[in-house]
Amino acid sequence: MNIRFLGAVKGVTGSSHLIQFKDKKILLDCGMFQGKDEDLNGEVLEVNPGEIDYLFLSHSHIDHSGRIPLLVKNGFKGVIYCSKPTYDLCQIMLVDSAHIQETEAEWKNRKSKRSGKKLVEPMYTQSDAIDSLKYFKPIFYDQVITIGDDLTVKINDAGHILGSSIIEMWFKEDNETIKLVYSGDLGMDEKPLLKDPAIIDSADYVIIESTYGNRIHENMEQRTEELIEVILKTVRRGGSVIIPSFAVGRTQEIIYELNKYYDKKMSENGGKENELKKIPVYIDSPLATKATEIFKANALVFDEEARNYILGGDNPLEFENLHFTQSADESKALNFSDEPKIIISASGMCDAGRIKHHLKHNLWKKECSIVFVGYQAEGTLGRRIVDGEKDVKILGEEIHINAEICNVEGFSGHADKPALMKWLRGFKEKPKNVFIVHGELESKIDFAKSVTTELGLNCIVPEYNVIYDIKPFEHINEIKVNDSDKTTKLDGLTSEVKKIIEKANEEQIKELTKDVEELRRLFENALKLTEGNLKKDINLDSLNKINNNIIEIENEIINLTMLNGK
């Protein structure tokens, strides 16, 4: 087998890695290039989409999923595997991406007609995006799936955004098994809402991101306090706080952190109104609004703290002074109001969407603040502002920057260098090679040096479209699939439990929650006993089926609790 790296090689965006295994072609992500590399989106794909059998999608961010509709448009007919939350988010994100491309193409063509230039077409349309969704096959975390006789796959929580996955793959050939692990984008430990990235025990080869491979984030408490101080300082001088934020992930984390802060201060002050609670917060992004609803519908994958909030009767994604704008008129009205406020708007790198209008109306005001809470790729408007440019062109108008510019890196969705190193240390069986992608060149090189020096691992910073041969490695832990036909009959279990949950009162839901927790504990204990060597009377498909049913029951309990406000 071999791997070709077709994106996130020269920079951060455009993740796409092609695996050739026997007669199969497998793609890891199919992302859109952004910033300085966006022209690469128009180039012909290096592989015939019609020849790709499977696509494993790590998460929904556009730099990982954004070219899927193009892939389908050009002939892809395979299967796209991803987590359920990722599928839910792709339903809105890919259509939104298509809408942006259609709008930009229309704007360019109006100018082209006047100048006699050739008209352009969008990369893909909303219809193309919708068509691509029929190829998705969502699966659960920790679910093991077998594809033919020679490929086994499992996805694990990556802790980056809702639904983000670490992908484990076992390739079997001539009685040898090669295990490849793809990190996707890894999150930080103690990240709001989400669980910590899963630790993987073994791998022969690893593909790992390095967005912050040479950086260290501030701690979680410090970043929240820094954000609060910027907000209060800005509002006291009569200005508004503009936060360019990714619609999926970062926006929900900020909502969650503000809600936690309000609760904390209310408790400390004996229930008195505090200064921050008087400041209106506007989520001005239709995509972020839809994404927040999807977060609420997938609360099962939240971390223990967030789930405890929900089960305790507090929806962590809602608070009194939080407002979601819908129409363009509502969005415009925000910039013609002198009331100090917080506006959280997409896109996170400032290259599209409503955020450009808010920057146009507020960047020149010395009383305002622009707070960046995520990575800004090279060549984007956000990166130019963060790097200190004093004059930028937005929507055809030159804007001089007088506003205070703040960069709160602690809100980044990406693991920093210590967190990446910690994740690699988690491998009990050390990888033969580590491929370092998804980072700017300096970050990748620095990270590779540290991994080699401190962990003794061989690192490769791959080149674009170069084929790397993958060879078997000794002492591989293979997931064995038993051929026993003994199965556990669970058909109809989930639907019956749903009926019970719908009729249950608050006390009954609490009792059911305890029962499911005990069922989960017993299942995990049983799984440990069979790990690596399944007993003959246990069928792996049955174990997966049990696990999936437990997950669905847990999800129903959490969702019902949120909907009923219990």
N, C-alpha and C positions, 0 to 999 in steps of 0.2 A: 504494500500500500504506500501511497505518498500523499503529501499535502502541498497545496499551492496557496499562497497568501495573496489575496486579490483586493484587500482593503484594510484600513487601519494599519498600514505598513509604513507609509511615509509621514503619517500624522495620526490623529486621534479618530477621525470620522471614517465612515464607509466600511465598517466591519464586514468582511466576507472571506471565508476560508474554505477552500475546496479539497475534499478528501476523495481520492480514487482508491477504491477497495474492490479487488476482483473486477467484476463487470459493473459495479455500482459507482455512481457519483453522488456524493453527499456534500451539501453546503451547510456550513455553520454561519448563520446570519446572512442577511443581504441588505446591508445598510446604505444609506444615502451619504454622499460626501457633502461636507459643509465648509463654509469659510473659504480659505485659500484653495481648497481642493474641489470646490463645487463644480468646476468645469468637467471633472472626470465623470460626472453623472451622465453626460451626453455621449460618452464613448461606448463603443460596442462592448458587450460583456465578453470576458475572455473565454467563456465556455458557452456552448449551445444550451439555452435553458431547457429545451426539449429533452436533453440527455440527462438532466439532473433527476435522480430518483427520490431523494429525500432532502428536506431542509429542516435543520434543527435551529429554532429561534430562541436565543437566550433571553431577550426581553423586548419590550415594545418601543423603546426610544428610536426615533427616526434614523439615527446614525447606525442602527442595527437592523431595522425592519423596513426602512423607507423605499427600497427598490424592489420589494416583493411584488407590487402590482406591475412593475415593468417586467419582472421575470415572467409573470403569468401572461402578460400581454404578448411576450415574445415566444411563448410556447411551452412554459413549464406546466406539467400535468401530474407532478408527483404529490407527495404528502408533506405538509408542514406541521411538525410536532412542536408544541410549546405548552407552557402551563396555562391553566384556565384563565387566571387573571390577565395574562399576556394576550390571550385571544380576545378577551372582553375589551381590553384597551386598544388593541389593533383595529377593532371595529370602528372606533371613533378617530383614532390617530391617522390611519391610512387615508380615510376619507377626507379628513382635515388637511392632510398633506396635499392631496389631489386638488382640493379647493384652492389652496395657496398657489399651486402651480398654474391652475387655470386662470386665476386672477392676474398673476404676474405675466403670463403669456398674453392675456388680453391687453394689459397696460403697455407691454412692449410693442404689440402689433398696432396699437393706436399711433404710437410714435413712428413705427416703421412705415405705415401708410403715408404719413405726412412727408417722410423723407425719401420715399420710394425704395426702401430696403425690403429684403425678403422677409416674409412673415414666419413666425416661429410657432411650434406646437408645444403644448405642455408635455412633460415626460410621460405622464399618464393622467387619465381623467378620473372623476369620481366613480364613473361606471366601471372603469378598470379596477379601481380599488375595491369596490363592492364584489366584483367578480372574483378577485383573488381570495376572498374570505372563505369560499367554498372548499378550498384546498387545506384549510387548517384542521388539525386534529388535536384538541386540547387534552392534556393529561395532568395527573396530580403529582405534586412533590412526593418523592420517595417511591413512586410507582415504577416498577421494573417492566419494561416492554421488550419483547423479542421481535426482531424483524428478520424473517427468514430463519435459516439455521445458523447463520454466522455473525449476526450482529445483535447485541443486547445494549439497551440504553436506559439510563436512569437520570432524572433531573432532581436537583437539590436547590434549596433556597440560597440565593446569592446575596440577599440583604441589600440590594442596590435600589430598586424600586419595587412596587407591587408586582409580583409575578416573575421577577428576575430569577434566572436559573444558572446554576453550575451544571454542566452536562458531562456525565460519565458515559464512556462508550467502550465496549469490549468487542474487539474484532477477532474472529477465530479463522485461522487458515492453516491447513496441514498440521492439525493437532497442536498448534501454537496459538496463544492468545496475546494480543497486544491491547493494553488499556490506555486510552487517550482521555484526558480530562481537559475540558474547555471552561475556563473560569467565567466567561462572559465578562460583565462589569461587576466587580465586587464592592459591597458597601462597607461602611465602618461598623464596628461593634457599638452597641448602645445607641443605634440609630433610632430616631423616633418612629413609632408605629410598627417597624419591621423587626423580624428576628435577625440575629447575627448570622453572617455567612456560614454555611455548613462547612465543617472540616472533613476533608476527604482523606482516607487512610493510605491509599496507594495509587500509583500511576506509573506507567512506563514513560509516557510523554505528557507534557502539560503545555497548554497555550494559555498565557496569562496576560491580563491588561496591565498597563503601567502609566495610566493618566497622571498620577501623582507619585511616580516611582522615585522622585528625588525631592519630595516635599513632606512636611509634617503639619497636620491640621492642629488648630487649637482645640482644647477640650470642649465637650458639649455644653457644660455650664457656662463657660466663658463666652462661647459664641452667642448664646441666647442673651446673656447680659449685655454683650456688645451691641446686638441688634436693638434691644430695648433702650439702651442709652442713646443710640443714634435717633431712634424714633422720638423719644422725649425731648432731646436737644433740638431737633428740627421743628417739632410742633410748638415748642416754647418760643421760637423766633418767628412763628407764623407761617412756616412752610409745610409742604407735603412731602411724604416719603414715597418714592417710586421704586418698586422692587421688580426688576425683570426676572421672571421665574419660569422654569420649565413647568408646563401645564400638568405634567404627570410626575408625581413624586415630590418635587421640591415645594410646590404650592401646598400640598396636603401636609407636609412636614411643618411648614411655617404656621399653618392653621392650628395644628396639634400643639406646637410649642407655645403659641400665644394663649391657647385655651388652658394649658398646664400652668402658665405663668399667672393668669388671672386667678385660677383656683388657689395657687400658692399664696399670692398676695392677699386674697380675700381672707384666707385662713390666718395669715400672719397679722392682719390688721383688724381682726375681730369682725369681719363681714362688712367693713366700711368700703365705700366706693373709692377706687384708686385712680390716679391720674390717667393711666394708660387705658383703662376701661372706657373712658369717655371718647376716645379717638375712634372714629369709624374706619373699618377695614373693608375695602372693596376688592373682590376677586373679579377682575375685568378680563375674562377670557371664557368664551363659550366652551372651549375644549376643556379648560380646567374645571369648569362647573360640571360637565358630563363625567370627567375623570373622577371627581370627588364622589359622585354617586356610585361609580364603579368600585371605588375604594370601600364605600359603605357596604356594598353587596358582597365583598370578598373579605370581610373582617376576620374570617377563620385564619388567614395567614398573618394576622397582626401578632405582635409580640405579647407577652403576658401582661405587661403594664397596660397596654391599650385595651386588651380584652377585659381586664379587670374594670377599667373605666366603663366600658359598655355594659358589662353585667351588673355594675353598681348603679346604673341608671344615667350615666353621663356620656352623651355622644361626643367623643373627642374631636369630631370634625365640625362642630357647631358651637357658636357662642353668641351672646346677645347683640354685639355691635358688628357682626359679620354680615356682609351683604354680597350677593352674587348679581352682577349686572348681566343683562341678556342682550338687549338691542344696541345697535350702533348709536342711537340717540342717547341712551343712558350712558354709554361710554364717553361720548362727546361732552355731555353735561358735567362730567367729573372735572374736565379741564377749564370749565367756565364758572367754577365755584371757588370762592376764596377760602372756604372752610379747610383748615388743616386736616389731612387725612392720610391713610396708607392705601396705596394702589398697588396691588400685586397683579402683574399682567404678563402674558406670553408675547413673543417667544423669549426663552431664557438667554439667548445670545444676541437678541435685539435685531435680528435680520428680517423679521416678518411679524405680522400681526399688529394688535392694538398698542403694544408697547412703544412702537415707533411714534405714534401720535402723542403719547404721554411724555416721551423724551423731548419731542419737538416743543411741547408747551411748558416744560419744566426745567430742562437742562440749563437754560439761560438765567434762571432765577437763583440768586445767591442764597435765599432763605430755604431752598429745597435741598433734598438729599437723594442721591441715586445709590441704592444699596444692591450690590451684586452678591448673589448667594450660590453661584455655581460656576463651573468651568466655562471659560470663554475661548473658543477655538481661534487659532490664528486666522486673520483676515476678516473676522466678524466685526460688526459695529461695536458690540460689547467689549471685545478685546481692545479695540482702538481707544475706547473711553477709559478702560481700566489702565491701559498703558500710558495715559496722561495726555492724549491729544486734546488741544484746547478748542479746536474748530472742527466740526463734523458736518457732513451733508445728510439731512434726513428729509425724505419725501420731497426732494428737489430744492430744499432750502438750507442755506448755510446757518448753522447754529453755533454761537460762541458759548463755551461751557463755563458757567459761574457756580453751578450747584456743587455741593460737597459730594465727592465720590468716595464711596466706601466699598471695601471688598471683604465680606465676612466668609472666609474660606471654610470655616468649620461646618457650614451647611452643605458642603459638597456631598454628592451622592456616592463619590468614589473613595475607596480605601486609600489612605496615604501610605508612604513607604513602610513605616513600622507595621501597619495592618497587613500589607501585602506580604511582608517577610513572615509575619506570624502565621498567615494562611499557609505559606509554603512549608513552614516548620511543622505543620500538622500532618504531613505525609510520613507515616511510619515506615513505609517502603519508598525509598527515595526515587524520584524520576530519573531516567537516563538522560533526558534533555528537557530543557525548559525553553519554549519559544516565547519571546517577549514582543507583544504587539500593543496597539491602541495607546500610543504615547508619542509625544514629540521626541525627536532624535536624542536630544540631550538627556531627557528623562529615561529613555530606554537604555542608553549606554550606561548611565550612572547606576540604574537599578540592576543591570546585568552584572556590573562589577561587584556590587554588594552581595548579590545572590551567589556569585562564584566564590568570593572571598569568605563570606560569613557562613554559608550553608554548604559549600563544596559541591554545588550543582553546576553542570555544564549548561551554559546559556547560549542561545542563538537569537540574534536580532535579525529576523528573516528579511529577505529582499522581495520586492514586488514581483509577482508572477514567476518566481523561481520554484522548481519542484524539489521537495525534500523527501528522500526515501525514508520510510519508517521500518525498522527491523524489530523482530521479537526481542523481548528482554526476559531474563530468567526470574523465577519465583513470582509468578503472577497469580494474584487472587482472582480466580474465575468465578463468575456467577453461574451456578449450575442450574439448569432447568430440568426438573424431573419429568419423566414421561408418564408417571402414574396417572391413571384415569379416575382416581378417587378425588372428588371435589366436594366442597361444602356448598350446600344449597342455600343461597341467600337471595334468590330472585324475589322481588317484591318487598324486601325488608325496608329499603329506604323509603318507598312510597307509603308504607304503613306507618313508619315512624313520623313522617311528615304530617300525616293526618292526626296523630297523637299530639304533636307539637302545636299544631294550629288550634287545638281545643284546650291546650293546657293553660292553667293560670300561672301566676308568678312563682308560687311555692313549688308547683309541679315541675316547672322549667328548671328551678334550682336543683331539685332532686334528680331530674333527668340528666342535668349537666354532670352531677357527681357520678351517676351510673356510667355515663359515656367516658369520663376520665378514668374510671376503674377499668372499663373495657379496653381503653387505649393502653393502660399500664400492663394489663394481662397479655394483650396482643404483642406489645414490644418485648416483653419478657420471653414469650414463646418464639418470637422472631430471632432473638439472641441465641436461643438454644439450637436453632436450625441454621444459623449463619454460616455460610461457606460450605455446608454439607447437608443439604435438605434430606430429611428422613424419607424413606420410600413411600410412606403412607400419607405424605403431605405434598400437595401439588402447588407449585409456585403461583400459578394463575389463581388458585383459591386464596392464597395469602394476599395477593394483590387485590382480589375482589373484596375480602374482608376489610382491608385497609381503606379501600375507596369508599366503602359503605360507612365506615366510622367517620371519615372525612366529611362526607355529605351530611351525616347526622349532626356533626359539630357545626357545620356551616349553617344548617337550618336553625339551630338553637341561637347562634350569634345573630343571624339576620333577623329572626323574629324578635329578639330582645331589642335590637336597634329600632326596628319599625314600630314596636309598641312602646318604646321609651321606658322599658322596665329596668 
